[in-house]
Amino acid sequence: MRVVVDFKLCESNALCVGLAPTVFELDDNDYLNVLDEHPEEDLVKDVRAAVTACPKQAIKLVDD
């Protein structure tokens, strides 16, 4: 699986950072960065929670 963010939709609300901090981070300019596009299986549950929590629905998990 791969994490995909639509940065045109993302408002950097950081809900994803709170739910999956090893996968997402905000940089010094408050822009979202994906730290791990291919999270290990033990992180997928947290990433799915981040996908669901995103108020702009800017995050997706896609099959490679």
CHARMM internal coordinates of N, CA and C (Angstrom, degrees):
IC EDIT
DIST 1 N 1 CA 1.4386
DIST 1 CA 1 C 1.5173
ANGL 1 N 1 CA 1 C 110.14
DIST 1 C 2 N 1.3273
ANGL 1 CA 1 C 2 N 114.24
DIHE 1 N 1 CA 1 C 2 N 151.50
DIST 2 N 2 CA 1.4579
ANGL 1 C 2 N 2 CA 120.25
DIHE 1 CA 1 C 2 N 2 CA -179.39
DIST 2 CA 2 C 1.5229
ANGL 2 N 2 CA 2 C 108.94
DIHE 1 C 2 N 2 CA 2 C -131.11
DIST 2 C 3 N 1.3235
ANGL 2 CA 2 C 3 N 116.28
DIHE 2 N 2 CA 2 C 3 N 138.94
DIST 3 N 3 CA 1.4651
ANGL 2 C 3 N 3 CA 122.81
DIHE 2 CA 2 C 3 N 3 CA 176.51
DIST 3 CA 3 C 1.5228
ANGL 3 N 3 CA 3 C 107.78
DIHE 2 C 3 N 3 CA 3 C -86.19
DIST 3 C 4 N 1.3338
ANGL 3 CA 3 C 4 N 115.47
DIHE 3 N 3 CA 3 C 4 N 128.83
DIST 4 N 4 CA 1.4592
ANGL 3 C 4 N 4 CA 121.55
DIHE 3 CA 3 C 4 N 4 CA 178.28
DIST 4 CA 4 C 1.5255
ANGL 4 N 4 CA 4 C 107.90
DIHE 3 C 4 N 4 CA 4 C -125.71
DIST 4 C 5 N 1.3334
ANGL 4 CA 4 C 5 N 115.75
DIHE 4 N 4 CA 4 C 5 N 130.81
DIST 5 N 5 CA 1.4602
ANGL 4 C 5 N 5 CA 121.01
DIHE 4 CA 4 C 5 N 5 CA 178.07
DIST 5 CA 5 C 1.5197
ANGL 5 N 5 CA 5 C 108.61
DIHE 4 C 5 N 5 CA 5 C -118.28
DIST 5 C 6 N 1.3229
ANGL 5 CA 5 C 6 N 115.94
DIHE 5 N 5 CA 5 C 6 N 130.72
DIST 6 N 6 CA 1.4607
ANGL 5 C 6 N 6 CA 121.30
DIHE 5 CA 5 C 6 N 6 CA 172.99
DIST 6 CA 6 C 1.5232
ANGL 6 N 6 CA 6 C 106.46
DIHE 5 C 6 N 6 CA 6 C -88.16
DIST 6 C 7 N 1.3229
ANGL 6 CA 6 C 7 N 115.70
DIHE 6 N 6 CA 6 C 7 N 99.12
DIST 7 N 7 CA 1.4594
ANGL 6 C 7 N 7 CA 120.23
DIHE 6 CA 6 C 7 N 7 CA -174.83
DIST 7 CA 7 C 1.5209
ANGL 7 N 7 CA 7 C 112.67
DIHE 6 C 7 N 7 CA 7 C -71.15
DIST 7 C 8 N 1.3327
ANGL 7 CA 7 C 8 N 117.73
DIHE 7 N 7 CA 7 C 8 N -12.41
DIST 8 N 8 CA 1.4713
ANGL 7 C 8 N 8 CA 120.49
DIHE 7 CA 7 C 8 N 8 CA 173.49
DIST 8 CA 8 C 1.5255
ANGL 8 N 8 CA 8 C 110.47
DIHE 7 C 8 N 8 CA 8 C -72.67
DIST 8 C 9 N 1.3337
ANGL 8 CA 8 C 9 N 116.53
DIHE 8 N 8 CA 8 C 9 N -28.70
DIST 9 N 9 CA 1.4609
ANGL 8 C 9 N 9 CA 121.69
DIHE 8 CA 8 C 9 N 9 CA 179.26
DIST 9 CA 9 C 1.5245
ANGL 9 N 9 CA 9 C 113.14
DIHE 8 C 9 N 9 CA 9 C -92.46
DIST 9 C 10 N 1.3190
ANGL 9 CA 9 C 10 N 116.47
DIHE 9 N 9 CA 9 C 10 N -29.94
DIST 10 N 10 CA 1.4643
ANGL 9 C 10 N 10 CA 121.49
DIHE 9 CA 9 C 10 N 10 CA -173.68
DIST 10 CA 10 C 1.5248
ANGL 10 N 10 CA 10 C 111.54
DIHE 9 C 10 N 10 CA 10 C -62.94
DIST 10 C 11 N 1.3210
ANGL 10 CA 10 C 11 N 115.78
DIHE 10 N 10 CA 10 C 11 N 131.22
DIST 11 N 11 CA 1.4641
ANGL 10 C 11 N 11 CA 122.57
DIHE 10 CA 10 C 11 N 11 CA 176.98
DIST 11 CA 11 C 1.5217
ANGL 11 N 11 CA 11 C 111.81
DIHE 10 C 11 N 11 CA 11 C -109.39
DIST 11 C 12 N 1.3103
ANGL 11 CA 11 C 12 N 117.44
DIHE 11 N 11 CA 11 C 12 N 10.11
DIST 12 N 12 CA 1.4690
ANGL 11 C 12 N 12 CA 123.29
DIHE 11 CA 11 C 12 N 12 CA 179.95
DIST 12 CA 12 C 1.5273
ANGL 12 N 12 CA 12 C 112.17
DIHE 11 C 12 N 12 CA 12 C 54.32
DIST 12 C 13 N 1.3216
ANGL 12 CA 12 C 13 N 115.79
DIHE 12 N 12 CA 12 C 13 N 45.13
DIST 13 N 13 CA 1.4582
ANGL 12 C 13 N 13 CA 120.95
DIHE 12 CA 12 C 13 N 13 CA 177.16
DIST 13 CA 13 C 1.5274
ANGL 13 N 13 CA 13 C 112.06
DIHE 12 C 13 N 13 CA 13 C -71.07
DIST 13 C 14 N 1.2977
ANGL 13 CA 13 C 14 N 117.04
DIHE 13 N 13 CA 13 C 14 N -18.08
DIST 14 N 14 CA 1.4660
ANGL 13 C 14 N 14 CA 125.10
DIHE 13 CA 13 C 14 N 14 CA 174.17
DIST 14 CA 14 C 1.5198
ANGL 14 N 14 CA 14 C 115.25
DIHE 13 C 14 N 14 CA 14 C 70.09
DIST 14 C 15 N 1.3053
ANGL 14 CA 14 C 15 N 118.54
DIHE 14 N 14 CA 14 C 15 N 13.59
DIST 15 N 15 CA 1.4620
ANGL 14 C 15 N 15 CA 119.47
DIHE 14 CA 14 C 15 N 15 CA 174.27
DIST 15 CA 15 C 1.5266
ANGL 15 N 15 CA 15 C 109.76
DIHE 14 C 15 N 15 CA 15 C -62.07
DIST 15 C 16 N 1.3193
ANGL 15 CA 15 C 16 N 116.51
DIHE 15 N 15 CA 15 C 16 N -37.34
DIST 16 N 16 CA 1.4604
ANGL 15 C 16 N 16 CA 120.69
DIHE 15 CA 15 C 16 N 16 CA 178.88
DIST 16 CA 16 C 1.5278
ANGL 16 N 16 CA 16 C 111.07
DIHE 15 C 16 N 16 CA 16 C -65.02
DIST 16 C 17 N 1.3165
ANGL 16 CA 16 C 17 N 116.71
DIHE 16 N 16 CA 16 C 17 N -36.53
DIST 17 N 17 CA 1.4667
ANGL 16 C 17 N 17 CA 120.95
DIHE 16 CA 16 C 17 N 17 CA 178.80
DIST 17 CA 17 C 1.5235
ANGL 17 N 17 CA 17 C 110.05
DIHE 16 C 17 N 17 CA 17 C -62.53
DIST 17 C 18 N 1.3147
ANGL 17 CA 17 C 18 N 116.74
DIHE 17 N 17 CA 17 C 18 N -41.06
DIST 18 N 18 CA 1.4535
ANGL 17 C 18 N 18 CA 120.60
DIHE 17 CA 17 C 18 N 18 CA 178.89
DIST 18 CA 18 C 1.5157
ANGL 18 N 18 CA 18 C 113.36
DIHE 17 C 18 N 18 CA 18 C -67.07
DIST 18 C 19 N 1.3287
ANGL 18 CA 18 C 19 N 116.29
DIHE 18 N 18 CA 18 C 19 N -31.71
DIST 19 N 19 CA 1.4614
ANGL 18 C 19 N 19 CA 120.82
DIHE 18 CA 18 C 19 N 19 CA -177.33
DIST 19 CA 19 C 1.5285
ANGL 19 N 19 CA 19 C 113.41
DIHE 18 C 19 N 19 CA 19 C -88.89
DIST 19 C 20 N 1.3171
ANGL 19 CA 19 C 20 N 116.89
DIHE 19 N 19 CA 19 C 20 N -30.39
DIST 20 N 20 CA 1.4684
ANGL 19 C 20 N 20 CA 120.86
DIHE 19 CA 19 C 20 N 20 CA -178.21
DIST 20 CA 20 C 1.5292
ANGL 20 N 20 CA 20 C 109.44
DIHE 19 C 20 N 20 CA 20 C -141.86
DIST 20 C 21 N 1.3191
ANGL 20 CA 20 C 21 N 117.47
DIHE 20 N 20 CA 20 C 21 N 69.86
DIST 21 N 21 CA 1.4730
ANGL 20 C 21 N 21 CA 120.97
DIHE 20 CA 20 C 21 N 21 CA -174.26
DIST 21 CA 21 C 1.5252
ANGL 21 N 21 CA 21 C 115.00
DIHE 20 C 21 N 21 CA 21 C -67.71
DIST 21 C 22 N 1.3133
ANGL 21 CA 21 C 22 N 118.30
DIHE 21 N 21 CA 21 C 22 N -16.52
DIST 22 N 22 CA 1.4656
ANGL 21 C 22 N 22 CA 119.13
DIHE 21 CA 21 C 22 N 22 CA 176.06
DIST 22 CA 22 C 1.5294
ANGL 22 N 22 CA 22 C 111.86
DIHE 21 C 22 N 22 CA 22 C -86.85
DIST 22 C 23 N 1.3311
ANGL 22 CA 22 C 23 N 116.31
DIHE 22 N 22 CA 22 C 23 N -7.10
DIST 23 N 23 CA 1.4594
ANGL 22 C 23 N 23 CA 121.52
DIHE 22 CA 22 C 23 N 23 CA -179.73
DIST 23 CA 23 C 1.5310
ANGL 23 N 23 CA 23 C 111.37
DIHE 22 C 23 N 23 CA 23 C -107.69
DIST 23 C 24 N 1.3354
ANGL 23 CA 23 C 24 N 116.49
DIHE 23 N 23 CA 23 C 24 N -35.46
DIST 24 N 24 CA 1.4608
ANGL 23 C 24 N 24 CA 121.60
DIHE 23 CA 23 C 24 N 24 CA -176.66
DIST 24 CA 24 C 1.5242
ANGL 24 N 24 CA 24 C 110.66
DIHE 23 C 24 N 24 CA 24 C -124.29
DIST 24 C 25 N 1.3496
ANGL 24 CA 24 C 25 N 115.95
DIHE 24 N 24 CA 24 C 25 N 149.54
DIST 25 N 25 CA 1.4570
ANGL 24 C 25 N 25 CA 120.84
DIHE 24 CA 24 C 25 N 25 CA 172.03
DIST 25 CA 25 C 1.5235
ANGL 25 N 25 CA 25 C 108.65
DIHE 24 C 25 N 25 CA 25 C -150.88
DIST 25 C 26 N 1.3241
ANGL 25 CA 25 C 26 N 115.71
DIHE 25 N 25 CA 25 C 26 N 157.44
DIST 26 N 26 CA 1.4586
ANGL 25 C 26 N 26 CA 121.05
DIHE 25 CA 25 C 26 N 26 CA 170.41
DIST 26 CA 26 C 1.5192
ANGL 26 N 26 CA 26 C 107.31
DIHE 25 C 26 N 26 CA 26 C -100.58
DIST 26 C 27 N 1.3356
ANGL 26 CA 26 C 27 N 116.34
DIHE 26 N 26 CA 26 C 27 N 135.31
DIST 27 N 27 CA 1.4559
ANGL 26 C 27 N 27 CA 119.13
DIHE 26 CA 26 C 27 N 27 CA 178.44
DIST 27 CA 27 C 1.5284
ANGL 27 N 27 CA 27 C 110.08
DIHE 26 C 27 N 27 CA 27 C -82.70
DIST 27 C 28 N 1.3076
ANGL 27 CA 27 C 28 N 116.74
DIHE 27 N 27 CA 27 C 28 N -174.33
DIST 28 N 28 CA 1.4634
ANGL 27 C 28 N 28 CA 121.56
DIHE 27 CA 27 C 28 N 28 CA -177.04
DIST 28 CA 28 C 1.5253
ANGL 28 N 28 CA 28 C 113.07
DIHE 27 C 28 N 28 CA 28 C -64.75
DIST 28 C 29 N 1.3360
ANGL 28 CA 28 C 29 N 116.64
DIHE 28 N 28 CA 28 C 29 N -19.15
DIST 29 N 29 CA 1.4696
ANGL 28 C 29 N 29 CA 121.56
DIHE 28 CA 28 C 29 N 29 CA 178.30
DIST 29 CA 29 C 1.5224
ANGL 29 N 29 CA 29 C 112.00
DIHE 28 C 29 N 29 CA 29 C -99.89
DIST 29 C 30 N 1.3351
ANGL 29 CA 29 C 30 N 116.65
DIHE 29 N 29 CA 29 C 30 N 13.18
DIST 30 N 30 CA 1.4639
ANGL 29 C 30 N 30 CA 123.33
DIHE 29 CA 29 C 30 N 30 CA -178.99
DIST 30 CA 30 C 1.5294
ANGL 30 N 30 CA 30 C 113.65
DIHE 29 C 30 N 30 CA 30 C 62.81
DIST 30 C 31 N 1.3337
ANGL 30 CA 30 C 31 N 116.38
DIHE 30 N 30 CA 30 C 31 N 32.97
DIST 31 N 31 CA 1.4523
ANGL 30 C 31 N 31 CA 121.00
DIHE 30 CA 30 C 31 N 31 CA 172.54
DIST 31 CA 31 C 1.5201
ANGL 31 N 31 CA 31 C 108.79
DIHE 30 C 31 N 31 CA 31 C -101.54
DIST 31 C 32 N 1.3175
ANGL 31 CA 31 C 32 N 115.25
DIHE 31 N 31 CA 31 C 32 N 140.07
DIST 32 N 32 CA 1.4549
ANGL 31 C 32 N 32 CA 120.45
DIHE 31 CA 31 C 32 N 32 CA -179.00
DIST 32 CA 32 C 1.5220
ANGL 32 N 32 CA 32 C 110.92
DIHE 31 C 32 N 32 CA 32 C -73.40
DIST 32 C 33 N 1.3146
ANGL 32 CA 32 C 33 N 116.19
DIHE 32 N 32 CA 32 C 33 N 135.84
DIST 33 N 33 CA 1.4590
ANGL 32 C 33 N 33 CA 123.50
DIHE 32 CA 32 C 33 N 33 CA 172.38
DIST 33 CA 33 C 1.5220
ANGL 33 N 33 CA 33 C 108.50
DIHE 32 C 33 N 33 CA 33 C -121.71
DIST 33 C 34 N 1.3193
ANGL 33 CA 33 C 34 N 115.13
DIHE 33 N 33 CA 33 C 34 N 140.23
DIST 34 N 34 CA 1.4623
ANGL 33 C 34 N 34 CA 120.83
DIHE 33 CA 33 C 34 N 34 CA 173.92
DIST 34 CA 34 C 1.5228
ANGL 34 N 34 CA 34 C 106.36
DIHE 33 C 34 N 34 CA 34 C -95.09
DIST 34 C 35 N 1.3137
ANGL 34 CA 34 C 35 N 116.27
DIHE 34 N 34 CA 34 C 35 N 113.98
DIST 35 N 35 CA 1.4600
ANGL 34 C 35 N 35 CA 121.77
DIHE 34 CA 34 C 35 N 35 CA -178.34
DIST 35 CA 35 C 1.5216
ANGL 35 N 35 CA 35 C 112.70
DIHE 34 C 35 N 35 CA 35 C -79.98
DIST 35 C 36 N 1.3211
ANGL 35 CA 35 C 36 N 116.13
DIHE 35 N 35 CA 35 C 36 N -27.89
DIST 36 N 36 CA 1.4641
ANGL 35 C 36 N 36 CA 121.07
DIHE 35 CA 35 C 36 N 36 CA -174.96
DIST 36 CA 36 C 1.5239
ANGL 36 N 36 CA 36 C 108.68
DIHE 35 C 36 N 36 CA 36 C -143.22
DIST 36 C 37 N 1.3330
ANGL 36 CA 36 C 37 N 116.73
DIHE 36 N 36 CA 36 C 37 N 96.18
DIST 37 N 37 CA 1.4657
ANGL 36 C 37 N 37 CA 120.56
DIHE 36 CA 36 C 37 N 37 CA -179.30
DIST 37 CA 37 C 1.5213
ANGL 37 N 37 CA 37 C 112.94
DIHE 36 C 37 N 37 CA 37 C -68.71
DIST 37 C 38 N 1.3230
ANGL 37 CA 37 C 38 N 116.41
DIHE 37 N 37 CA 37 C 38 N -22.69
DIST 38 N 38 CA 1.4628
ANGL 37 C 38 N 38 CA 121.76
DIHE 37 CA 37 C 38 N 38 CA -178.50
DIST 38 CA 38 C 1.5286
ANGL 38 N 38 CA 38 C 108.74
DIHE 37 C 38 N 38 CA 38 C -123.50
DIST 38 C 39 N 1.3354
ANGL 38 CA 38 C 39 N 117.04
DIHE 38 N 38 CA 38 C 39 N 75.33
DIST 39 N 39 CA 1.4641
ANGL 38 C 39 N 39 CA 119.23
DIHE 38 CA 38 C 39 N 39 CA -176.74
DIST 39 CA 39 C 1.5243
ANGL 39 N 39 CA 39 C 112.46
DIHE 38 C 39 N 39 CA 39 C -66.96
DIST 39 C 40 N 1.3175
ANGL 39 CA 39 C 40 N 114.11
DIHE 39 N 39 CA 39 C 40 N 147.89
DIST 40 N 40 CA 1.4587
ANGL 39 C 40 N 40 CA 120.48
DIHE 39 CA 39 C 40 N 40 CA 176.18
DIST 40 CA 40 C 1.5304
ANGL 40 N 40 CA 40 C 109.55
DIHE 39 C 40 N 40 CA 40 C -64.99
DIST 40 C 41 N 1.2977
ANGL 40 CA 40 C 41 N 115.41
DIHE 40 N 40 CA 40 C 41 N 159.94
DIST 41 N 41 CA 1.4704
ANGL 40 C 41 N 41 CA 121.74
DIHE 40 CA 40 C 41 N 41 CA -176.56
DIST 41 CA 41 C 1.5319
ANGL 41 N 41 CA 41 C 112.65
DIHE 40 C 41 N 41 CA 41 C -54.52
DIST 41 C 42 N 1.3333
ANGL 41 CA 41 C 42 N 117.17
DIHE 41 N 41 CA 41 C 42 N -35.70
DIST 42 N 42 CA 1.4646
ANGL 41 C 42 N 42 CA 119.41
DIHE 41 CA 41 C 42 N 42 CA -178.23
DIST 42 CA 42 C 1.5320
ANGL 42 N 42 CA 42 C 112.73
DIHE 41 C 42 N 42 CA 42 C -70.31
DIST 42 C 43 N 1.3341
ANGL 42 CA 42 C 43 N 118.54
DIHE 42 N 42 CA 42 C 43 N -11.54
DIST 43 N 43 CA 1.4648
ANGL 42 C 43 N 43 CA 121.75
DIHE 42 CA 42 C 43 N 43 CA 178.08
DIST 43 CA 43 C 1.5282
ANGL 43 N 43 CA 43 C 113.22
DIHE 42 C 43 N 43 CA 43 C -101.25
DIST 43 C 44 N 1.3192
ANGL 43 CA 43 C 44 N 116.93
DIHE 43 N 43 CA 43 C 44 N -11.22
DIST 44 N 44 CA 1.4608
ANGL 43 C 44 N 44 CA 120.68
DIHE 43 CA 43 C 44 N 44 CA -174.34
DIST 44 CA 44 C 1.5302
ANGL 44 N 44 CA 44 C 111.48
DIHE 43 C 44 N 44 CA 44 C -60.62
DIST 44 C 45 N 1.3153
ANGL 44 CA 44 C 45 N 118.02
DIHE 44 N 44 CA 44 C 45 N -37.57
DIST 45 N 45 CA 1.4653
ANGL 44 C 45 N 45 CA 120.49
DIHE 44 CA 44 C 45 N 45 CA 178.43
DIST 45 CA 45 C 1.5334
ANGL 45 N 45 CA 45 C 110.55
DIHE 44 C 45 N 45 CA 45 C -59.76
DIST 45 C 46 N 1.3265
ANGL 45 CA 45 C 46 N 117.13
DIHE 45 N 45 CA 45 C 46 N -43.62
DIST 46 N 46 CA 1.4641
ANGL 45 C 46 N 46 CA 121.14
DIHE 45 CA 45 C 46 N 46 CA 179.03
DIST 46 CA 46 C 1.5284
ANGL 46 N 46 CA 46 C 111.35
DIHE 45 C 46 N 46 CA 46 C -67.02
DIST 46 C 47 N 1.3157
ANGL 46 CA 46 C 47 N 116.70
DIHE 46 N 46 CA 46 C 47 N -39.31
DIST 47 N 47 CA 1.4667
ANGL 46 C 47 N 47 CA 119.87
DIHE 46 CA 46 C 47 N 47 CA 178.68
DIST 47 CA 47 C 1.5272
ANGL 47 N 47 CA 47 C 110.40
DIHE 46 C 47 N 47 CA 47 C -66.65
DIST 47 C 48 N 1.3146
ANGL 47 CA 47 C 48 N 117.64
DIHE 47 N 47 CA 47 C 48 N -40.06
DIST 48 N 48 CA 1.4725
ANGL 47 C 48 N 48 CA 120.28
DIHE 47 CA 47 C 48 N 48 CA 176.71
DIST 48 CA 48 C 1.5352
ANGL 48 N 48 CA 48 C 110.33
DIHE 47 C 48 N 48 CA 48 C -61.39
DIST 48 C 49 N 1.3189
ANGL 48 CA 48 C 49 N 116.87
DIHE 48 N 48 CA 48 C 49 N -38.55
DIST 49 N 49 CA 1.4702
ANGL 48 C 49 N 49 CA 120.41
DIHE 48 CA 48 C 49 N 49 CA 176.51
DIST 49 CA 49 C 1.5263
ANGL 49 N 49 CA 49 C 110.13
DIHE 48 C 49 N 49 CA 49 C -63.44
DIST 49 C 50 N 1.3276
ANGL 49 CA 49 C 50 N 116.98
DIHE 49 N 49 CA 49 C 50 N -39.56
DIST 50 N 50 CA 1.4617
ANGL 49 C 50 N 50 CA 121.13
DIHE 49 CA 49 C 50 N 50 CA 177.97
DIST 50 CA 50 C 1.5257
ANGL 50 N 50 CA 50 C 111.13
DIHE 49 C 50 N 50 CA 50 C -65.48
DIST 50 C 51 N 1.3232
ANGL 50 CA 50 C 51 N 116.99
DIHE 50 N 50 CA 50 C 51 N -40.49
DIST 51 N 51 CA 1.4643
ANGL 50 C 51 N 51 CA 121.36
DIHE 50 CA 50 C 51 N 51 CA 176.79
DIST 51 CA 51 C 1.5276
ANGL 51 N 51 CA 51 C 109.97
DIHE 50 C 51 N 51 CA 51 C -58.98
DIST 51 C 52 N 1.3143
ANGL 51 CA 51 C 52 N 116.31
DIHE 51 N 51 CA 51 C 52 N -46.31
DIST 52 N 52 CA 1.4629
ANGL 51 C 52 N 52 CA 121.53
DIHE 51 CA 51 C 52 N 52 CA -179.03
DIST 52 CA 52 C 1.5228
ANGL 52 N 52 CA 52 C 111.94
DIHE 51 C 52 N 52 CA 52 C -66.90
DIST 52 C 53 N 1.3193
ANGL 52 CA 52 C 53 N 117.25
DIHE 52 N 52 CA 52 C 53 N -37.18
DIST 53 N 53 CA 1.4651
ANGL 52 C 53 N 53 CA 122.06
DIHE 52 CA 52 C 53 N 53 CA -175.51
DIST 53 CA 53 C 1.5253
ANGL 53 N 53 CA 53 C 113.66
DIHE 52 C 53 N 53 CA 53 C -78.27
DIST 53 C 54 N 1.3170
ANGL 53 CA 53 C 54 N 117.88
DIHE 53 N 53 CA 53 C 54 N -19.57
DIST 54 N 54 CA 1.4663
ANGL 53 C 54 N 54 CA 120.60
DIHE 53 CA 53 C 54 N 54 CA -175.35
DIST 54 CA 54 C 1.5273
ANGL 54 N 54 CA 54 C 110.34
DIHE 53 C 54 N 54 CA 54 C -61.54
DIST 54 C 55 N 1.3388
ANGL 54 CA 54 C 55 N 117.35
DIHE 54 N 54 CA 54 C 55 N 116.83
DIST 55 N 55 CA 1.4654
ANGL 54 C 55 N 55 CA 119.77
DIHE 54 CA 54 C 55 N 55 CA -176.92
DIST 55 CA 55 C 1.5214
ANGL 55 N 55 CA 55 C 113.99
DIHE 54 C 55 N 55 CA 55 C -66.89
DIST 55 C 56 N 1.3088
ANGL 55 CA 55 C 56 N 117.96
DIHE 55 N 55 CA 55 C 56 N -21.82
DIST 56 N 56 CA 1.4611
ANGL 55 C 56 N 56 CA 121.85
DIHE 55 CA 55 C 56 N 56 CA 179.11
DIST 56 CA 56 C 1.5254
ANGL 56 N 56 CA 56 C 113.03
DIHE 55 C 56 N 56 CA 56 C -101.49
DIST 56 C 57 N 1.3247
ANGL 56 CA 56 C 57 N 116.97
DIHE 56 N 56 CA 56 C 57 N 0.84
DIST 57 N 57 CA 1.4685
ANGL 56 C 57 N 57 CA 122.77
DIHE 56 CA 56 C 57 N 57 CA -177.91
DIST 57 CA 57 C 1.5279
ANGL 57 N 57 CA 57 C 110.91
DIHE 56 C 57 N 57 CA 57 C 52.41
DIST 57 C 58 N 1.3365
ANGL 57 CA 57 C 58 N 115.29
DIHE 57 N 57 CA 57 C 58 N 44.83
DIST 58 N 58 CA 1.4537
ANGL 57 C 58 N 58 CA 121.56
DIHE 57 CA 57 C 58 N 58 CA -176.52
DIST 58 CA 58 C 1.5275
ANGL 58 N 58 CA 58 C 113.30
DIHE 57 C 58 N 58 CA 58 C -91.69
DIST 58 C 59 N 1.3323
ANGL 58 CA 58 C 59 N 117.44
DIHE 58 N 58 CA 58 C 59 N -8.19
DIST 59 N 59 CA 1.4588
ANGL 58 C 59 N 59 CA 121.18
DIHE 58 CA 58 C 59 N 59 CA -176.80
DIST 59 CA 59 C 1.5222
ANGL 59 N 59 CA 59 C 109.99
DIHE 58 C 59 N 59 CA 59 C -110.89
DIST 59 C 60 N 1.3301
ANGL 59 CA 59 C 60 N 114.82
DIHE 59 N 59 CA 59 C 60 N 138.03
DIST 60 N 60 CA 1.4644
ANGL 59 C 60 N 60 CA 120.70
DIHE 59 CA 59 C 60 N 60 CA 176.55
DIST 60 CA 60 C 1.5126
ANGL 60 N 60 CA 60 C 109.36
DIHE 59 C 60 N 60 CA 60 C -137.10
DIST 60 C 61 N 1.3056
ANGL 60 CA 60 C 61 N 115.15
DIHE 60 N 60 CA 60 C 61 N 153.47
DIST 61 N 61 CA 1.4593
ANGL 60 C 61 N 61 CA 122.77
DIHE 60 CA 60 C 61 N 61 CA 169.05
DIST 61 CA 61 C 1.5152
ANGL 61 N 61 CA 61 C 106.46
DIHE 60 C 61 N 61 CA 61 C -109.35
DIST 61 C 62 N 1.3187
ANGL 61 CA 61 C 62 N 116.70
DIHE 61 N 61 CA 61 C 62 N 124.89
DIST 62 N 62 CA 1.4615
ANGL 61 C 62 N 62 CA 120.49
DIHE 61 CA 61 C 62 N 62 CA -179.75
DIST 62 CA 62 C 1.5173
ANGL 62 N 62 CA 62 C 109.51
DIHE 61 C 62 N 62 CA 62 C -123.44
DIST 62 C 63 N 1.3088
ANGL 62 CA 62 C 63 N 115.78
DIHE 62 N 62 CA 62 C 63 N 151.91
DIST 63 N 63 CA 1.4640
ANGL 62 C 63 N 63 CA 121.03
DIHE 62 CA 62 C 63 N 63 CA 175.40
DIST 63 CA 63 C 1.5227
ANGL 63 N 63 CA 63 C 108.57
DIHE 62 C 63 N 63 CA 63 C -76.81
DIST 63 C 64 N 1.3051
ANGL 63 CA 63 C 64 N 115.17
DIHE 63 N 63 CA 63 C 64 N 141.56
DIST 64 N 64 CA 1.4817
ANGL 63 C 64 N 64 CA 119.28
DIHE 63 CA 63 C 64 N 64 CA 177.99
DIST 64 CA 64 C 1.4910
ANGL 64 N 64 CA 64 C 110.84
DIHE 63 C 64 N 64 CA 64 C -79.30
END
COOR INIT
IC SEED 1 N 1 CA 1 C
IC BUILD
